[in-house]
Amino acid sequence: MLNFTYGDLKQTRFYQDVFGEGKLEEARALVTRQLTRRFGPLSADQALRLHALNLEQVEILAEALLDFTCVED
């Protein structure tokens, strides 16, 4: 039997990549829901631009959109 603990697993690049990707997808989904609720459905271009953002950028957008007055912001 391998002698790995959950803490050891969390330190692996694979775990961090998988966890990070899941977090990014959740953040994108949340921002999409927030923008859609406030301004209506996103255009294809807006959805592509959102999908191109990394996690840090999506988190910044999530905070910034609280101050948006129009979808162009």
N, C-alpha and C positions, 0 to 999 in steps of 0.2 A: 504494500500500500504506500502511496506517495504521502509524504509528510508535509503537505501544504495546509496552511490555515487560510481562512477567509481573508485575513489581513494580507497574507502573501499574494493571494489571487488579485486583490485590489491594486497591488503594486505593479502588476504586469501591464505591458503596453496594450496587449489585446483587450484586457478588461477596460482600461481607460479609454481606448478607442471606441469600443462598443458602447460604454456608458456615455461618453461624450457625444456620440452620434445620436443616441436616443434623446439626450437632453436638448440637443440642437433641434431635432424634429419636433419635440414638445414645445419648445420656445417659438419656433416658426408657426406652429398650429395655433398657439395662443395669440400671437400678434395678428395672424390672419383673421381669427375670430373677432378680435378687438377692432381691427380696421373695418371689417365687413359690417359689424354692428353699428359703427359710427358713421361710415361713409358709403355703405353698400358694397356689392361685390367688387373684388379687385379685378382690374383688367389683366389680360395675359402678360403684358409687359411688367406690370407691378408685381404680379406673382413671381415672375422670373427673377426680377430684381431682389425680391425678398429671399428667394431660394438661394441666391448667390452670396448672401451675407453669412459670415461666420457667427459663432455663438456670441462673442462679445458684441458684435455689431447689432445682432438681434436684440440683445438685452438692452443696449443703449436706445434702440428704436422703441422698445416696449415702454421705456420711461418717457421718451420724448413725445410719443404720440398722445400722451395725456394733455399736452399743451397744443396739439394741432387744432386749427380752426377749419381747415379744409384738406382734402385729400392731397393737394399739391404740396402741402407742408412736408 
